Amino acid sequence: MLAGKIIDKATKEPLPFTSLSLKEDQTGALSNEFGVFQLPGPLKNETDSLIVMALGYEHLAIAVQRGKPIANMVLEVNRRAIALKEVTVKGGKVKNLALGANSNNPGDGLLQGQPGGQYAFFVKNDKNKRLGNIRSVSFYIGENGFPREPFRVRLYKPDGNYSAPNTDILTDNVVVSAPKGGQWYTVDLTPYNVTAPEEGFFVAMEWIVSGDKFFNTNFMDDNYTPYGQIMRPTFEFKESRTWTYTIAKGWTLLTMATAAGQHYNAMIKAEVDMIK
């Protein structure tokens, strides 16, 4: 067993909800809100690389050995320098533009994940409007499951392989929880001054584990049943705009469709500044 804590190298503050994975075993875990983690050691090879990926920080890789548990690891990571692009409006007005899901009626079905897993929906700038900052993002959270469990908001550029989510454009740790399910839940992002990429961007929900559930839930077990909130799908788009993420395995395009050829997509929308 590998166990310990992840901290900011400069401030020594713990880093919550950080992804850890074993490169060769392709297994992983998520730290809790105090930066504490635990995951099984390598099984396939004598040595493996433990990869640490904290939001807004440089990646860290350290060597670990099979059969040699480490109980009190302290992993220090460096904050990544982020260059923020300032949007200047000249001779125009800023209006609100809605992108993403338009329907208020969710489709049948459930989208649920494990801690560290994500569903990311591409809110496309279909009409090629001039975009400014991202005002808010909204998720339709189902009435089933445990709707009030916390989750983390992630925003990505579509610059991965095959236009998959890749580069974080929201580098702050925005963890929220909805008051109830069966409705839209909106997260205000105006304090973070995030500029929307021209073509659009991915909005993702990341499942996390907090409090006593972290140590009382064996979420690395293949038989684990997700405990948290559940999103509902929308069928209003002809193509799949939704990708799923699993720790240590990366992003996969969601290609599931109904018998009528309707594609499952995560019911997510965003409001951005439109510059006219």
C-alpha positions in Angstrom: 0.0 0.0 0.0 1.2 3.5 -0.9 -0.1 6.2 1.4 0.7 9.8 2.4 -0.1 13.4 1.7 0.3 15.8 -1.3 1.4 19.4 -0.5 2.3 22.6 -2.3 6.1 22.8 -2.4 6.3 26.5 -1.6 3.5 27.0 0.9 3.3 23.4 2.4 -0.5 23.6 2.2 -2.3 20.3 1.4 -3.6 19.8 -2.1 -7.1 18.4 -2.2 -8.6 16.0 -4.8 -5.3 15.3 -6.5 -5.1 12.4 -9.0 -2.5 9.7 -8.5 -1.8 6.8 -10.9 0.6 3.9 -11.5 1.7 4.2 -15.1 2.2 0.4 -15.8 -0.6 -0.9 -13.6 -3.1 1.7 -15.0 -4.7 2.0 -11.6 -5.2 5.2 -9.5 -6.8 7.1 -6.7 -7.8 10.6 -5.7 -6.6 12.3 -2.5 -9.2 13.6 -0.1 -9.9 17.3 0.8 -6.8 17.2 3.1 -4.5 16.0 0.4 -4.3 12.5 2.0 -4.2 9.5 -0.3 -3.9 5.7 -0.3 -3.7 3.2 -3.2 -2.3 -0.3 -3.7 1.4 -0.6 -4.7 2.5 -2.0 -8.1 1.5 -5.5 -9.0 2.6 -6.0 -12.7 6.3 -5.1 -12.5 9.1 -4.9 -10.0 9.1 -1.1 -10.4 6.5 1.5 -11.6 6.1 5.2 -11.8 3.7 7.0 -9.4 2.3 10.0 -11.4 0.9 12.9 -9.4 -1.4 15.4 -11.2 -2.7 18.3 -9.1 -4.9 21.0 -10.8 -2.7 24.0 -11.5 0.6 22.3 -10.7 3.4 20.6 -12.5 3.2 16.8 -12.9 5.4 14.8 -10.6 6.6 11.2 -11.2 8.4 9.1 -8.6 9.7 5.5 -8.7 8.0 2.9 -6.5 8.7 -0.8 -6.0 6.5 -3.9 -5.8 6.3 -5.4 -2.3 7.7 -2.3 -0.6 4.8 -0.3 1.0 5.3 3.3 2.0 3.0 4.6 4.7 4.0 8.2 5.2 4.9 9.7 1.8 5.0 13.5 1.6 4.8 14.5 -2.1 5.7 18.1 -2.8 4.6 19.6 -6.2 5.4 23.0 -7.8 2.7 25.4 -8.9 2.6 25.8 -12.7 3.0 29.3 -14.1 -0.2 30.3 -15.9 -0.3 33.1 -18.4 -3.7 34.8 -18.3 -4.9 36.4 -21.5 -6.8 39.7 -21.0 -9.8 40.4 -23.2 -10.2 44.0 -24.2 -13.5 45.2 -25.7 -13.1 48.0 -28.1 -16.1 49.7 -29.7 -18.5 46.9 -28.9 -21.1 45.8 -26.4 -20.9 42.7 -24.1 -24.0 40.5 -24.1 -24.8 37.1 -22.7 -24.5 34.0 -24.9 -25.9 30.6 -24.0 -24.0 27.6 -25.2 -24.5 23.9 -24.8 -27.7 22.1 -23.9 -30.9 24.0 -24.6 -33.5 21.5 -23.2 -35.0 21.7 -19.7 -36.3 18.1 -20.1 -33.7 15.5 -19.4 -33.6 12.2 -21.3 -33.9 8.8 -19.8 -30.7 7.4 -18.5 -28.0 8.1 -15.9 -24.4 9.4 -16.1 -22.4 8.5 -13.0 -18.8 8.2 -12.1 -16.2 7.1 -9.7 -13.9 9.4 -7.7 -11.5 11.1 -10.0 -13.7 10.2 -13.0 -15.2 12.9 -15.2 -17.8 13.6 -17.9 -16.9 16.5 -20.1 -19.3 18.1 -22.6 -18.1 20.3 -25.4 -20.1 23.6 -25.4 -19.5 24.5 -29.1 -19.4 28.0 -30.5 -21.7 26.9 -33.4 -22.3 30.4 -34.8 -18.7 31.6 -34.5 -19.6 34.5 -32.2 -16.8 36.5 -30.6 -16.4 35.2 -27.1 -15.2 36.9 -23.9 -15.1 35.5 -20.4 -17.1 32.5 -19.1 -19.8 33.7 -16.8 -21.3 30.4 -15.5 -21.7 26.7 -16.1 -24.7 24.6 -15.3 -25.3 20.9 -14.8 -28.6 19.0 -14.8 -28.3 16.8 -11.7 -30.7 13.9 -11.4 -33.0 13.2 -8.5 -31.5 9.8 -7.9 -28.3 8.9 -6.1 -26.9 11.5 -3.6 -27.4 14.9 -5.4 -25.9 17.0 -2.7 -22.4 15.3 -2.7 -19.6 17.7 -3.7 -18.0 17.7 -7.1 -15.3 19.7 -8.9 -15.9 21.9 -11.9 -13.3 21.5 -14.7 -12.9 23.5 -17.9 -10.7 22.4 -20.8 -9.5 23.4 -24.2 -10.4 20.8 -27.0 -6.7 20.4 -27.8 -6.1 16.8 -27.0 -5.9 13.9 -29.5 -9.0 13.9 -31.8 -10.1 17.2 -30.1 -10.4 15.6 -26.7 -10.3 17.7 -23.5 -6.7 18.4 -22.6 -5.5 21.8 -21.3 -7.1 23.2 -18.1 -8.4 26.7 -18.6 -9.8 26.9 -15.0 -6.9 26.3 -12.8 -8.6 27.1 -9.5 -10.0 24.3 -7.3 -13.8 25.0 -7.6 -15.6 22.4 -5.5 -19.4 22.9 -5.2 -22.5 20.9 -4.2 -26.1 21.3 -5.4 -28.9 21.9 -2.9 -31.0 19.1 -4.5 -31.5 17.0 -7.6 -34.0 17.0 -10.4 -33.0 20.5 -11.7 -30.3 22.6 -13.1 -27.5 23.7 -10.8 -25.5 26.8 -11.9 -22.0 27.7 -10.8 -20.9 31.3 -11.0 -17.4 31.6 -12.6 -17.1 35.4 -13.0 -14.6 35.7 -10.1 -12.1 33.5 -12.0 -11.8 35.6 -15.3 -11.6 32.6 -17.6 -11.5 33.5 -21.3 -13.5 31.2 -23.6 -11.6 29.7 -26.5 -13.0 30.8 -29.9 -14.2 27.4 -31.0 -15.8 26.6 -27.6 -14.6 24.6 -24.6 -15.3 21.5 -22.5 -17.2 21.8 -19.2 -16.7 18.8 -16.9 -18.0 17.4 -13.7 -15.3 15.6 -11.6 -16.5 13.1 -8.9 -14.7 13.5 -5.6 -14.8 11.8 -2.2 -14.9 13.9 1.0 -15.1 13.3 4.7 -15.4 9.9 6.2 -16.4 8.4 2.9 -12.8 8.6 1.7 -11.6 5.9 4.0 -14.9 4.0 4.4 -15.4 3.5 0.6 -13.3 1.0 -1.3 -13.6 3.0 -4.6 -10.7 1.1 -6.1 -12.7 -2.1 -6.1 -14.1 -3.2 -9.4 -17.4 -3.8 -7.7 -17.6 -0.3 -6.3 -21.0 1.4 -6.9 -20.8 5.2 -7.3 -22.3 6.9 -4.2 -22.4 10.5 -5.5 -24.5 12.7 -7.7 -25.8 11.5 -11.0 -26.2 13.6 -14.1 -29.0 13.2 -16.7 -28.4 13.0 -20.4 -29.8 15.0 -23.3 -30.5 13.7 -26.8 -30.7 17.0 -28.6 -27.4 16.8 -30.6 -26.8 14.6 -33.7 -23.2 13.8 -32.7 -21.5 12.9 -29.5 -19.9 15.9 -27.7 -19.2 14.1 -24.5 -16.0 12.5 -23.3 -15.4 10.4 -20.2 -12.2 10.3 -18.1 -10.9 7.5 -15.8 -7.8 8.0 -13.7 -4.7 6.3 -15.3 -6.6 5.5 -18.5 -7.4 8.9 -19.9 -10.2 10.3 -22.1 -12.7 8.3 -24.2 -15.4 9.6 -26.5 -18.9 8.6 -25.4 -20.4 6.9 -28.4 -23.5 5.4 -26.8 -26.8 6.0 -28.7 -30.4 5.0 -28.5 -32.2 2.7 -31.0 -33.3 5.8 -32.8 -29.8 7.0 -33.3 -29.9 9.7 -30.7 -26.6 10.3 -29.0 -26.2 10.4 -25.2 -24.6 13.7 -24.1 -24.1 15.1 -20.7 -26.7 17.7 -19.9 -24.4 20.7 -19.4 -24.6 24.3 -20.6 -22.6 27.5 -20.2 -23.1 31.3 -20.3 -20.3 33.4 -21.8 -19.7 37.0 -22.7 -20.5 37.7 -26.4 -18.8 40.7 -27.8 -20.7 42.6 -30.5 
